[in-house]
């Protein structure tokens, strides 16, 4: 069985995916917040 060495795995793809997820989440929350504010101001 191969020995595991901490820190030897290439995680660039995982990092890009995580960064994309965080960016998407933040933009979605901003959009949802804007919609809620618009609905509160103009009533629906």
mmJSON file of the N, C-alpha and C atoms, coordinates in Angstrom:
{"data_MODEL":{"atom_site":{
"group_PDB":["ATOM","ATOM","ATOM","ATOM","ATOM","ATOM","ATOM","ATOM","ATOM","ATOM","ATOM","ATOM","ATOM","ATOM","ATOM","ATOM","ATOM","ATOM","ATOM","ATOM","ATOM","ATOM","ATOM","ATOM","ATOM","ATOM","ATOM","ATOM","ATOM","ATOM","ATOM","ATOM","ATOM","ATOM","ATOM","ATOM","ATOM","ATOM","ATOM","ATOM","ATOM","ATOM","ATOM","ATOM","ATOM","ATOM","ATOM","ATOM","ATOM","ATOM","ATOM","ATOM","ATOM","ATOM","ATOM","ATOM","ATOM","ATOM","ATOM","ATOM","ATOM","ATOM","ATOM","ATOM","ATOM","ATOM","ATOM","ATOM","ATOM","ATOM","ATOM","ATOM","ATOM","ATOM","ATOM","ATOM","ATOM","ATOM","ATOM","ATOM","ATOM","ATOM","ATOM","ATOM","ATOM","ATOM","ATOM","ATOM","ATOM","ATOM","ATOM","ATOM","ATOM","ATOM","ATOM","ATOM","ATOM","ATOM","ATOM","ATOM","ATOM","ATOM","ATOM","ATOM","ATOM","ATOM","ATOM","ATOM","ATOM","ATOM","ATOM","ATOM","ATOM","ATOM","ATOM","ATOM","ATOM","ATOM","ATOM","ATOM","ATOM","ATOM","ATOM","ATOM","ATOM","ATOM","ATOM","ATOM","ATOM","ATOM","ATOM","ATOM"],
"id":[1,2,3,4,5,6,7,8,9,10,11,12,13,14,15,16,17,18,19,20,21,22,23,24,25,26,27,28,29,30,31,32,33,34,35,36,37,38,39,40,41,42,43,44,45,46,47,48,49,50,51,52,53,54,55,56,57,58,59,60,61,62,63,64,65,66,67,68,69,70,71,72,73,74,75,76,77,78,79,80,81,82,83,84,85,86,87,88,89,90,91,92,93,94,95,96,97,98,99,100,101,102,103,104,105,106,107,108,109,110,111,112,113,114,115,116,117,118,119,120,121,122,123,124,125,126,127,128,129,130,131,132],
"type_symbol":["N","C","C","N","C","C","N","C","C","N","C","C","N","C","C","N","C","C","N","C","C","N","C","C","N","C","C","N","C","C","N","C","C","N","C","C","N","C","C","N","C","C","N","C","C","N","C","C","N","C","C","N","C","C","N","C","C","N","C","C","N","C","C","N","C","C","N","C","C","N","C","C","N","C","C","N","C","C","N","C","C","N","C","C","N","C","C","N","C","C","N","C","C","N","C","C","N","C","C","N","C","C","N","C","C","N","C","C","N","C","C","N","C","C","N","C","C","N","C","C","N","C","C","N","C","C","N","C","C","N","C","C"],
"label_atom_id":["N","CA","C","N","CA","C","N","CA","C","N","CA","C","N","CA","C","N","CA","C","N","CA","C","N","CA","C","N","CA","C","N","CA","C","N","CA","C","N","CA","C","N","CA","C","N","CA","C","N","CA","C","N","CA","C","N","CA","C","N","CA","C","N","CA","C","N","CA","C","N","CA","C","N","CA","C","N","CA","C","N","CA","C","N","CA","C","N","CA","C","N","CA","C","N","CA","C","N","CA","C","N","CA","C","N","CA","C","N","CA","C","N","CA","C","N","CA","C","N","CA","C","N","CA","C","N","CA","C","N","CA","C","N","CA","C","N","CA","C","N","CA","C","N","CA","C","N","CA","C","N","CA","C"],
"label_alt_id":[null,null,null,null,null,null,null,null,null,null,null,null,null,null,null,null,null,null,null,null,null,null,null,null,null,null,null,null,null,null,null,null,null,null,null,null,null,null,null,null,null,null,null,null,null,null,null,null,null,null,null,null,null,null,null,null,null,null,null,null,null,null,null,null,null,null,null,null,null,null,null,null,null,null,null,null,null,null,null,null,null,null,null,null,null,null,null,null,null,null,null,null,null,null,null,null,null,null,null,null,null,null,null,null,null,null,null,null,null,null,null,null,null,null,null,null,null,null,null,null,null,null,null,null,null,null,null,null,null,null,null,null],
"label_comp_id":["UNK","UNK","UNK","UNK","UNK","UNK","UNK","UNK","UNK","UNK","UNK","UNK","UNK","UNK","UNK","UNK","UNK","UNK","UNK","UNK","UNK","UNK","UNK","UNK","UNK","UNK","UNK","UNK","UNK","UNK","UNK","UNK","UNK","UNK","UNK","UNK","UNK","UNK","UNK","UNK","UNK","UNK","UNK","UNK","UNK","UNK","UNK","UNK","UNK","UNK","UNK","UNK","UNK","UNK","UNK","UNK","UNK","UNK","UNK","UNK","UNK","UNK","UNK","UNK","UNK","UNK","UNK","UNK","UNK","UNK","UNK","UNK","UNK","UNK","UNK","UNK","UNK","UNK","UNK","UNK","UNK","UNK","UNK","UNK","UNK","UNK","UNK","UNK","UNK","UNK","UNK","UNK","UNK","UNK","UNK","UNK","UNK","UNK","UNK","UNK","UNK","UNK","UNK","UNK","UNK","UNK","UNK","UNK","UNK","UNK","UNK","UNK","UNK","UNK","UNK","UNK","UNK","UNK","UNK","UNK","UNK","UNK","UNK","UNK","UNK","UNK","UNK","UNK","UNK","UNK","UNK","UNK"],
"label_asym_id":["A","A","A","A","A","A","A","A","A","A","A","A","A","A","A","A","A","A","A","A","A","A","A","A","A","A","A","A","A","A","A","A","A","A","A","A","A","A","A","A","A","A","A","A","A","A","A","A","A","A","A","A","A","A","A","A","A","A","A","A","A","A","A","A","A","A","A","A","A","A","A","A","A","A","A","A","A","A","A","A","A","A","A","A","A","A","A","A","A","A","A","A","A","A","A","A","A","A","A","A","A","A","A","A","A","A","A","A","A","A","A","A","A","A","A","A","A","A","A","A","A","A","A","A","A","A","A","A","A","A","A","A"],
"label_entity_id":["1","1","1","1","1","1","1","1","1","1","1","1","1","1","1","1","1","1","1","1","1","1","1","1","1","1","1","1","1","1","1","1","1","1","1","1","1","1","1","1","1","1","1","1","1","1","1","1","1","1","1","1","1","1","1","1","1","1","1","1","1","1","1","1","1","1","1","1","1","1","1","1","1","1","1","1","1","1","1","1","1","1","1","1","1","1","1","1","1","1","1","1","1","1","1","1","1","1","1","1","1","1","1","1","1","1","1","1","1","1","1","1","1","1","1","1","1","1","1","1","1","1","1","1","1","1","1","1","1","1","1","1"],
"label_seq_id":[1,1,1,2,2,2,3,3,3,4,4,4,5,5,5,6,6,6,7,7,7,8,8,8,9,9,9,10,10,10,11,11,11,12,12,12,13,13,13,14,14,14,15,15,15,16,16,16,17,17,17,18,18,18,19,19,19,20,20,20,21,21,21,22,22,22,23,23,23,24,24,24,25,25,25,26,26,26,27,27,27,28,28,28,29,29,29,30,30,30,31,31,31,32,32,32,33,33,33,34,34,34,35,35,35,36,36,36,37,37,37,38,38,38,39,39,39,40,40,40,41,41,41,42,42,42,43,43,43,44,44,44],
"pdbx_PDB_ins_code":[null,null,null,null,null,null,null,null,null,null,null,null,null,null,null,null,null,null,null,null,null,null,null,null,null,null,null,null,null,null,null,null,null,null,null,null,null,null,null,null,null,null,null,null,null,null,null,null,null,null,null,null,null,null,null,null,null,null,null,null,null,null,null,null,null,null,null,null,null,null,null,null,null,null,null,null,null,null,null,null,null,null,null,null,null,null,null,null,null,null,null,null,null,null,null,null,null,null,null,null,null,null,null,null,null,null,null,null,null,null,null,null,null,null,null,null,null,null,null,null,null,null,null,null,null,null,null,null,null,null,null,null],
"Cartn_x":[0.836,0.0,0.892,0.499,1.3,1.195,2.258,2.284,1.65,0.841,0.227,1.149,1.383,2.217,1.339,1.246,0.428,0.905,-0.038,0.291,0.82,0.781,1.352,0.318,-0.961,-2.006,-2.181,-2.392,-2.635,-4.107,-4.369,-5.751,-6.165,-5.501,-5.838,-7.267,-7.726,-9.097,-10.117,-9.857,-10.766,-10.832,-9.7,-9.654,-10.447,-10.295,-11.052,-12.547,-12.932,-14.345,-14.906,-14.183,-14.626,-14.751,-13.756,-13.81,-15.01,-15.292,-16.454,-17.751,-17.827,-19.015,-19.252,-18.194,-18.316,-18.747,-18.159,-18.536,-20.002,-20.438,-21.833,-22.772,-22.417,-23.249,-23.384,-22.286,-22.317,-23.162,-22.974,-23.76,-25.239,-25.547,-26.948,-27.583,-26.859,-27.388,-27.619,-26.725,-26.9,-28.14,-28.325,-29.496,-30.788,-30.8,-31.993,-32.293,-31.263,-31.451,-32.017,-31.502,-31.997,-33.466,-33.842,-35.238,-36.136,-35.693,-36.482,-36.654,-35.6,-35.684,-36.643,-36.551,-37.446,-38.901,-39.158,-40.509,-41.009,-40.125,-40.509,-40.823,-40.081,-40.283,-41.511,-41.724,-42.796,-44.028,-43.952,-45.086,-45.51,-45.803,-46.239,-47.329],
"Cartn_y":[-1.171,0.0,1.25,2.254,3.472,4.32,4.992,5.9,7.235,7.778,9.086,10.178,11.185,12.314,13.558,14.17,15.367,16.487,17.119,18.257,17.913,16.651,16.275,16.278,16.396,16.355,17.729,17.741,18.984,19.367,20.498,20.894,22.159,22.463,23.692,23.659,22.519,22.431,22.571,21.946,22.066,23.51,24.186,25.58,26.46,26.244,27.021,26.775,25.532,25.201,25.867,25.813,26.435,27.945,28.574,30.017,30.389,29.593,29.831,29.694,28.699,28.491,29.675,30.145,31.278,32.529,32.772,33.925,33.847,32.67,32.47,32.706,32.2,32.345,33.811,34.538,35.942,36.75,36.516,37.246,36.901,35.643,35.24,35.912,35.969,36.619,38.104,38.754,40.174,40.371,39.509,39.615,39.382,38.374,38.089,39.254,39.801,40.936,42.137,42.393,43.502,43.296,42.082,41.789,42.012,41.57,41.749,43.233,44.018,45.457,46.117,45.766,46.325,45.979,44.738,44.341,45.079,45.311,46.027,47.491,48.091,49.503,49.745,48.896,49.119,48.257,47.38,46.533,45.58,44.412,43.428,42.56],
"Cartn_z":[0.0,0.0,0.0,-0.769,-0.885,0.383,0.673,1.825,1.433,2.316,2.071,2.59,1.762,2.171,2.218,3.38,3.558,2.64,1.943,1.104,-0.264,-0.65,-1.946,-3.069,-2.739,-3.758,-4.401,-5.719,-6.444,-6.271,-5.617,-5.322,-6.075,-7.192,-7.914,-8.448,-8.957,-9.474,-8.347,-7.212,-6.08,-5.591,-5.581,-5.146,-6.101,-7.421,-8.409,-8.253,-8.037,-7.865,-6.622,-5.532,-4.281,-4.445,-5.075,-5.302,-6.172,-7.188,-8.038,-7.266,-6.4,-5.579,-4.644,-4.007,-3.09,-3.848,-5.017,-5.832,-6.241,-6.698,-7.095,-5.916,-4.758,-3.563,-3.158,-3.156,-2.768,-3.752,-5.048,-6.057,-5.956,-5.68,-5.525,-4.317,-3.21,-2.012,-2.241,-2.955,-3.26,-4.128,-5.131,-6.005,-5.222,-4.368,-3.563,-2.628,-2.0,-1.104,-1.864,-3.069,-3.886,-4.236,-4.587,-4.919,-3.699,-2.54,-1.319,-1.012,-1.163,-0.908,-1.899,-3.172,-4.189,-3.865,-3.489,-3.135,-1.9,-0.95,0.269,-0.035,-0.942,-1.254,-2.11,-3.089,-4.057,-3.806,-2.834,-2.461,-3.561,-3.171,-4.165,-3.57],
"occupancy":[1.0,1.0,1.0,1.0,1.0,1.0,1.0,1.0,1.0,1.0,1.0,1.0,1.0,1.0,1.0,1.0,1.0,1.0,1.0,1.0,1.0,1.0,1.0,1.0,1.0,1.0,1.0,1.0,1.0,1.0,1.0,1.0,1.0,1.0,1.0,1.0,1.0,1.0,1.0,1.0,1.0,1.0,1.0,1.0,1.0,1.0,1.0,1.0,1.0,1.0,1.0,1.0,1.0,1.0,1.0,1.0,1.0,1.0,1.0,1.0,1.0,1.0,1.0,1.0,1.0,1.0,1.0,1.0,1.0,1.0,1.0,1.0,1.0,1.0,1.0,1.0,1.0,1.0,1.0,1.0,1.0,1.0,1.0,1.0,1.0,1.0,1.0,1.0,1.0,1.0,1.0,1.0,1.0,1.0,1.0,1.0,1.0,1.0,1.0,1.0,1.0,1.0,1.0,1.0,1.0,1.0,1.0,1.0,1.0,1.0,1.0,1.0,1.0,1.0,1.0,1.0,1.0,1.0,1.0,1.0,1.0,1.0,1.0,1.0,1.0,1.0,1.0,1.0,1.0,1.0,1.0,1.0],
"B_iso_or_equiv":[0.0,0.0,0.0,0.0,0.0,0.0,0.0,0.0,0.0,0.0,0.0,0.0,0.0,0.0,0.0,0.0,0.0,0.0,0.0,0.0,0.0,0.0,0.0,0.0,0.0,0.0,0.0,0.0,0.0,0.0,0.0,0.0,0.0,0.0,0.0,0.0,0.0,0.0,0.0,0.0,0.0,0.0,0.0,0.0,0.0,0.0,0.0,0.0,0.0,0.0,0.0,0.0,0.0,0.0,0.0,0.0,0.0,0.0,0.0,0.0,0.0,0.0,0.0,0.0,0.0,0.0,0.0,0.0,0.0,0.0,0.0,0.0,0.0,0.0,0.0,0.0,0.0,0.0,0.0,0.0,0.0,0.0,0.0,0.0,0.0,0.0,0.0,0.0,0.0,0.0,0.0,0.0,0.0,0.0,0.0,0.0,0.0,0.0,0.0,0.0,0.0,0.0,0.0,0.0,0.0,0.0,0.0,0.0,0.0,0.0,0.0,0.0,0.0,0.0,0.0,0.0,0.0,0.0,0.0,0.0,0.0,0.0,0.0,0.0,0.0,0.0,0.0,0.0,0.0,0.0,0.0,0.0],
"pdbx_formal_charge":[null,null,null,null,null,null,null,null,null,null,null,null,null,null,null,null,null,null,null,null,null,null,null,null,null,null,null,null,null,null,null,null,null,null,null,null,null,null,null,null,null,null,null,null,null,null,null,null,null,null,null,null,null,null,null,null,null,null,null,null,null,null,null,null,null,null,null,null,null,null,null,null,null,null,null,null,null,null,null,null,null,null,null,null,null,null,null,null,null,null,null,null,null,null,null,null,null,null,null,null,null,null,null,null,null,null,null,null,null,null,null,null,null,null,null,null,null,null,null,null,null,null,null,null,null,null,null,null,null,null,null,null],
"auth_seq_id":[1,1,1,2,2,2,3,3,3,4,4,4,5,5,5,6,6,6,7,7,7,8,8,8,9,9,9,10,10,10,11,11,11,12,12,12,13,13,13,14,14,14,15,15,15,16,16,16,17,17,17,18,18,18,19,19,19,20,20,20,21,21,21,22,22,22,23,23,23,24,24,24,25,25,25,26,26,26,27,27,27,28,28,28,29,29,29,30,30,30,31,31,31,32,32,32,33,33,33,34,34,34,35,35,35,36,36,36,37,37,37,38,38,38,39,39,39,40,40,40,41,41,41,42,42,42,43,43,43,44,44,44],
"auth_comp_id":["UNK","UNK","UNK","UNK","UNK","UNK","UNK","UNK","UNK","UNK","UNK","UNK","UNK","UNK","UNK","UNK","UNK","UNK","UNK","UNK","UNK","UNK","UNK","UNK","UNK","UNK","UNK","UNK","UNK","UNK","UNK","UNK","UNK","UNK","UNK","UNK","UNK","UNK","UNK","UNK","UNK","UNK","UNK","UNK","UNK","UNK","UNK","UNK","UNK","UNK","UNK","UNK","UNK","UNK","UNK","UNK","UNK","UNK","UNK","UNK","UNK","UNK","UNK","UNK","UNK","UNK","UNK","UNK","UNK","UNK","UNK","UNK","UNK","UNK","UNK","UNK","UNK","UNK","UNK","UNK","UNK","UNK","UNK","UNK","UNK","UNK","UNK","UNK","UNK","UNK","UNK","UNK","UNK","UNK","UNK","UNK","UNK","UNK","UNK","UNK","UNK","UNK","UNK","UNK","UNK","UNK","UNK","UNK","UNK","UNK","UNK","UNK","UNK","UNK","UNK","UNK","UNK","UNK","UNK","UNK","UNK","UNK","UNK","UNK","UNK","UNK","UNK","UNK","UNK","UNK","UNK","UNK"],
"auth_asym_id":["A","A","A","A","A","A","A","A","A","A","A","A","A","A","A","A","A","A","A","A","A","A","A","A","A","A","A","A","A","A","A","A","A","A","A","A","A","A","A","A","A","A","A","A","A","A","A","A","A","A","A","A","A","A","A","A","A","A","A","A","A","A","A","A","A","A","A","A","A","A","A","A","A","A","A","A","A","A","A","A","A","A","A","A","A","A","A","A","A","A","A","A","A","A","A","A","A","A","A","A","A","A","A","A","A","A","A","A","A","A","A","A","A","A","A","A","A","A","A","A","A","A","A","A","A","A","A","A","A","A","A","A"],
"auth_atom_id":["N","CA","C","N","CA","C","N","CA","C","N","CA","C","N","CA","C","N","CA","C","N","CA","C","N","CA","C","N","CA","C","N","CA","C","N","CA","C","N","CA","C","N","CA","C","N","CA","C","N","CA","C","N","CA","C","N","CA","C","N","CA","C","N","CA","C","N","CA","C","N","CA","C","N","CA","C","N","CA","C","N","CA","C","N","CA","C","N","CA","C","N","CA","C","N","CA","C","N","CA","C","N","CA","C","N","CA","C","N","CA","C","N","CA","C","N","CA","C","N","CA","C","N","CA","C","N","CA","C","N","CA","C","N","CA","C","N","CA","C","N","CA","C","N","CA","C","N","CA","C","N","CA","C"],
"pdbx_PDB_model_num":[1,1,1,1,1,1,1,1,1,1,1,1,1,1,1,1,1,1,1,1,1,1,1,1,1,1,1,1,1,1,1,1,1,1,1,1,1,1,1,1,1,1,1,1,1,1,1,1,1,1,1,1,1,1,1,1,1,1,1,1,1,1,1,1,1,1,1,1,1,1,1,1,1,1,1,1,1,1,1,1,1,1,1,1,1,1,1,1,1,1,1,1,1,1,1,1,1,1,1,1,1,1,1,1,1,1,1,1,1,1,1,1,1,1,1,1,1,1,1,1,1,1,1,1,1,1,1,1,1,1,1,1]
}}}
